[in-house]
Amino acid sequence: MEDRAVEEIKRHFDVVAESLKDEIKLIAEGHILLNKKIDDLGEGVDDLRKENAEEHALINKRIDDFRKENAEDHAVLKKKIDDVRRDIEKRVSQLENLR
């Protein structure tokens, strides 16, 4: 093979190798960007989970407060009903004694 042909092959190989280097570099840069996007997405999910946990705790507290208030209201109403029932029973008894 002539020196000229060998040089041409080397030059062609260098061009191909340089092109491959550029393409590999682009792939690596794309990989870095994708990793960053994945990390950002993970942070976003973590933030949403934290927000969700805080809201869940708040909702549970509200439910507990509502249950407590409901139990208190129930006790008050039950007492009123019992008082009215006793009053009615007393009146009925008085009416029966009048006969």
C-alpha positions in Angstrom: 0.0 0.0 0.0 1.3 3.4 -0.8 2.1 6.0 1.8 -0.5 8.2 0.3 -3.3 5.6 0.6 -2.2 4.9 4.2 -2.3 8.6 5.0 -5.8 8.8 3.4 -7.0 5.9 5.5 -5.6 7.5 8.7 -7.1 10.8 7.9 -10.5 9.2 7.2 -10.2 7.2 10.4 -9.4 10.4 12.4 -12.5 12.1 10.9 -14.7 9.2 11.9 -13.2 9.0 15.3 -13.7 12.7 15.9 -17.3 12.4 14.8 -17.8 9.5 17.2 -16.2 11.5 20.0 -18.7 14.3 19.4 -21.6 12.0 19.3 -20.5 10.2 22.5 -20.1 13.6 24.1 -23.7 14.6 23.1 -25.0 11.3 24.5 -23.1 11.9 27.8 -24.5 15.5 28.0 -28.0 14.2 27.4 -27.5 11.6 30.1 -26.4 14.3 32.6 -29.5 16.3 31.7 -31.8 13.3 32.1 -30.2 12.6 35.5 -30.9 16.1 36.6 -34.5 15.9 35.5 -34.9 12.7 37.3 -33.4 14.2 40.5 -35.6 17.2 40.2 -38.7 15.0 39.7 -37.7 13.0 42.8 -37.4 16.2 44.8 -40.8 17.3 43.5 -42.3 13.9 44.6 -40.7 14.2 48.0 -42.1 17.7 48.4 -45.6 16.5 47.4 -45.3 13.6 49.9 -44.4 16.0 52.7 -47.3 18.4 51.7 -49.6 15.4 51.6 -48.5 14.2 55.1 -49.0 17.7 56.5 -52.5 18.0 55.0 -53.3 14.4 56.2 -52.3 15.3 59.7 -54.4 18.5 59.6 -57.4 16.6 58.3 -57.0 14.0 61.0 -56.8 16.7 63.7 -60.0 18.3 62.3 -61.7 14.9 62.3 -60.6 14.4 65.9 -61.9 17.9 66.9 -65.2 17.2 65.1 -65.6 13.9 66.9 -64.9 15.5 70.3 -67.3 18.3 69.6 -69.9 15.8 68.3 -69.5 13.7 71.5 -69.9 16.8 73.7 -73.0 17.9 71.7 -74.3 14.3 72.0 -73.9 14.3 75.7 -75.7 17.7 76.1 -78.6 16.5 73.9 -78.8 13.2 75.7 -79.0 15.0 79.0 -81.7 17.4 77.7 -83.7 14.4 76.4 -83.3 12.6 79.7 -84.5 15.7 81.6 -87.5 16.1 79.3 -88.3 12.4 79.6 -88.2 12.6 83.4 -90.3 15.7 83.3 -92.9 14.0 81.1 -92.9 10.8 83.3 -93.4 13.0 86.3 -96.3 14.8 84.7 -97.9 11.6 83.5 -97.5 10.2 87.0 -99.1 13.3 88.5 -102.0 13.0 86.0 -102.5 9.3 86.8 -102.6 10.1 90.5 -105.4 12.7 89.9 -107.8 10.1 88.6 
